[in-house]
């Protein structure tokens, strides 16, 4: 047992009310005495959800129901709310001297924050019935409110209860990443929460975070959450081409880079989507990402767009989609590219001056070399600018 862990602590921990009463009757221990973590007998009973012991202890004259432990600074109510013990929470809230807003000293999480984060709907309901409860108190770990925690964890019932309150701000962002409840829910793929938030007239679906400037659509597309992407794109006020501020990548660019074919398909259904927007980090378009990664299905979908440019090179080394696919040995992608009448099979990169045939030959991709040699317009003698070597 930890140092300072006395008989009353142990009896309360195990829910043995008779022993707790007998030990306290000896007057050898103080009812509010804490163990080495500063937890009282009431705290231990609240942690374990022993309602009989809690009821017994709360009847004692000198009991302190708000005693905070020294390890995390949590009160008995805080522990009961975190663990979801509704009966204990109810008994504690019936006392007029219990403060429901006392935050833990480590991360400043209130009982409501704990219950919302863990998804304990019954506890959240009881706490919100208190007239003195503050539903917007944020923690110090990331500046997240109860609504932010519930939205990020996908606790739909808790989110619904909090949104029914007129004093809850559904747009309040955390202080660490600047993410709103909608951003957290979209990033995690919680469709039910996203739907509830989008039904509100005061929600801006384009609000970006402050860390990378990513919108809810950007996060959902990058994570591959098709359902969330579909819901966001159904809104006429959602801009599908907004690029983030850190990498300059659009939602379509994120989906292509992360290989989310389903999301790419959904996004290409929007007539106002720009499939040729390159990111600011590498200067790659969605087609460049798909070709470099060898995603034949994605390349095929992009080619269905009449406005796609198959010859756009990136800014990192001046490589086109054909150059990337040939250098990586992606035969299926190379075949689709060579079937296009507007493709130039001899375009060299700007970094080394190497053509698709050069890269395929240097990397020993025989299948790609064979396909390129079948083209009458492929130049066999183009030398690179680094060593002056031809493919042969």
N, C-alpha and C positions, 0 to 999 in steps of 0.2 A: 504494500500500500504506500502511496505517496506520503511524504513527511507532513504531519499535521492532520492526517486523515483519521478522524476520531470515530468512536462508536456511533454517534448520531449520523455522521456522514455515511457510514457503511450501511446502517439500517435504512436510511432514506434512499440510498442508491438502489437497494434491493427491494424497496417497497414494503418493508416490515413495520407497519405503523405501531404495533404493540410495543416493539422494542424501542422505537424512537420515543414513544411516550414514557416508557419506563426509564430510559437513560436520562431524559431531560428532567424527570421528576427528582433525580438525585441531586440536581443543582451543581453538578461537577463541570458541566459544559455550558457555555453561552449559546443560546439558540442562534445567534447571528455570527458565531465564530466560523471563520473560513479555513479551508485546508491550505496546502502549499500553493494552490492555484487561486486561492481566494474564494472558492466556491462554498457556499453555506449548505446546510442540509436541505433547505428549500430549493436551492439551485439544482442539487442532485436529483431531488424528487421530480422537479419540473423537467429536467433533461430526459429522464426515463419515462415520464408520463404517468407517474404513480399518483392518481387522483386522490386516493384515500389519505395518503401521507401529506399531500399538499393541503387538503382540507383540514387535517389535524393541525398542521403547523400554522396555518393562517388564523386559527382560533386563539393562538397564544398572544398574550397582551403585548409583549415586547418585540414581536417579529418585525423585521424590516423587509418588506416585499420588494423593495427596489435595490437591494444590496448588489453591487457589481463585483464580479470576480476580478482578480488582479492579472489574469492571463490575457483575456480578450476584452474585459470590461463589459461583459454581458450580464443582464439582470435575469431573474427567473422567468420573467415574461419573454425576454429575448430568446432564451433557450427553448422555451415551450413553443414559441412561434416558429423558430427555425426547424424544430423537430416535428411540427404539425400536430401537437397534442391539443386538440380542440377543447377537451374537458378542462385541462389545466388552465388554458388561456381564458376560458369563460370564468373560472373561479377567481383568477387574478384580476380580471377586468371588472368584476363586481365590487372590488374594493375601491373606495373613493381615493385612497392614498397611493394607488398604483399609477405611475406615470407611463403612458404608452409610447411616449416619444423619446425615451432615454436611448441614446445611441451607444453602441459598443465603442470602446476607446481605441481599438486597433484600426478598424476601417470605417467607423462611424455609421454602422448599419443599424437602423432602427428595427424594432420588431416587425413593422410592416414591410420593410425592405427584405428581411429574412424570409418572411412568409411568401412574398411575391416572387422572390428568386426561386424558391423551392416549389412553387405552384400549389401551396396549401390554401385552397379556395375558402374552406370553412373559417380558417383563421383570419384570412384577409377580410372576409365579410364581417366578422365580429369587430375587428379593429376599425374598419371603415364606419361602423355604426356609432363609434365614439365621436362626440362633437368636438373634442379637443385634439383629434388626430390630424397630423399634417401629412397629406398624401404625396407631397412633392419633395420631401427631404431626401437629398442625395447623399451617397456615401463619399468617402474621400479617396477610395481606391481608384476610381475612374470618373467620379461625379455622376453616377447613375442613379436615377430615381426608381421607385417601385415599378412604374410603367415601363421604363427601359429594361429592367431586369426581366419582367414578365414577357415583354415582347421578344427579347433576345433568346429566352428559353422556350418560347412557343406555348406559354400557358394561356390559352384562349379564354378560359373562364375568368382568370384574374384580370386579364386585359379588358374584358367586357365590363367587369365591375368598376375598374378604375376609370374607364372612358365614360361611364354613366355619371361620374362626378363632374359638376360644373367647374370645380376648382382645380381639376387636373389638366395640366398643359400637355397635349398630345404631340407638341412640336419640340419640347425641351430636349436638347442634345446633351450628351455627356461632355465632360471637360477634357477627357483624355484623347478621344478621336473625333469629337464633334459629330457623333452619329445620333440621329434621331431614332425614335422607336421604329419608324418605318424602315429606316436603313438597317437597323439590327435584325428586324424580322425578315427583310428581303435577303440580306447576306446569309442568314441561316436557313432560308427556304421554308419559313413558317407561313404557309399559304393562308390558313384561317386568320391569323393575326393581320397579315397584309390586307386581306379582304376587309376586315373590320376598319382598319385605318383608312383605307381608300374610300370607304363609304362616308367619311367625314368631309364636310365642305371646307373645313379649315386646315386640311392637310395639303402641303405642296409636294407632289410626287417627284419633283426634280431637285429637291434640296440635297446638296452634296455634303460630304463630311469635310472636316478641316485638315485631316492628315494627308490625304491624297487627292481630294477633290472628286471623289467617286459618288455617283448618284445611286439610288436604289436599283435602277435598271442595270447600271454598270456592275454592281455587286452580284445581283441575281444572275446576270449573264455569265460573269466570270466564274461563278460557283456551279453553273449548270442547272439552275432551278427553273425548269421549263414552265411550270405552273405559275410561278411568280412573274416570270418574264411575260407570259401571255396576259396576265391580269394588268400589268403595267402598260403594255402596248395597246390594250383596249381603251385606254384613256387618250383622248385627243390632245390633251395638254402635256403629254409626256414626250420629251424630245429624245428620239432614239439615237441621235448622232452626237450627243454631248460627250466630249472626251474628258478624261480625268486630268488633273493639273500636274500630277507627278510623272506619268509616262506618256500623257497625250494620247491615250488609247480609248477608242470608242467601245461601247458595249459589244458591238459586233466583232471588233478586234479582240476583245478579251475572250469571247466565246470561241473564236477561231484559234487563238493561241492556246487555249486550254482544251481544245479538241471536243467541244460540246456541240455535236452535230445537230441534236434536237433543237437547241437554242438558236443555232444559226438558221435552221429551217423556219422557225417561228419568226425570227427577226426579218428575214428576207421577204416575209409576207407583207411587211409594211412598205407601201409605195414610196414613202419619203425617206427610206433608208439609203445611205450613201455607202456602197460596197467598196469604194476605192479610197476611203480616208486612211491615210497612213499614220502610225503613231509617231510621237516625237522622240522616242527613245532609240529606235532602230530604223525608223522610216519604213516600216513594213505595213502593207495593206493586209486585210483578211486573207486575200488570195495568196500572198507571199507566205503568211504563216501556215496556211493549209498545205501549200506546195512543199515547204521546207520540212513539215512534219509528216508528209506522205498521206494525207487524209483524202483519199480518192472521192469518197462520198461528198465531202465538203466542197472539194474543187468542182465536182459536177453540179452541185446546187448553185454555186457562185457563177458558173458558166451559163446557167439558165437566165441570168440577168443580162439584158441587152446592153446595159451601160457598163459592164465590167471591162477593165483594161488589163489584158493578160501580159503586157510588156512593162508595166511599172516596176522600176528597180528600187531597192531600198537605199537608204542614205548611209548605211554603215559600210558597205563595200561595193555598192552599185550592182547588186545581184538581182536578176529578174526571177520570176517564178520558175522558169525553165532552168535557169542556172542552179537554183537551189535544189530542184527535184533531180536534176542530172547528177549533181555533186553528191547527193545523198543516196542515189541509186533507186529512187522511187519510180519503177518502170510504169506502173499504172498511171501515175500523174503525168509523166513525160509523154506517154501515148496520147492522153487527152489534150495536152498542150500542143503537140505536133499536129493534131487533127484540125486545129484552128488555122484558117487561112491568113489571119492577121498576126501570126506568131513569127518572130524573127529568130531563127535557130543559131545565128552567128553573133548575137549580141554578147560582148565580153564585159566582165565586171570592171569597175574602175580601180579596184585595189591591186589586182595582179594582172589584169588584161587577159584573163582566161575565158574562153568560150565554153558553152555547155559540153561540147565534144572533148575539150581539153580536160575539164573537171572529171567527166565520166571515165576518160582513158587513164588519167592519173590515179583515180580511185579504184580502177579495175572493175568497173560496172559494165560487164560485157553486154548484158541485155540492153542497156541504155545506149551504148556505143553502136550496137547493131541497128537500133531504131533510128539513130541520127544519121548513120551512113546510108540508110535507105532513102534519105532526102537528097534530091539532086542539087539543092541549093546550099548544102552544108559545105563550108570551106575547110578542107583537110589540112591546109598549110598555115593557118593563122597561129602565129607564135605569141606567147605571153610577153608581158613587159618586164617581168621580174628576172627571168633567165633567158628569154629569147628562144624557148623551146616550143616546137609544134606538138600537136597531139600524138603524131606518129614518132 
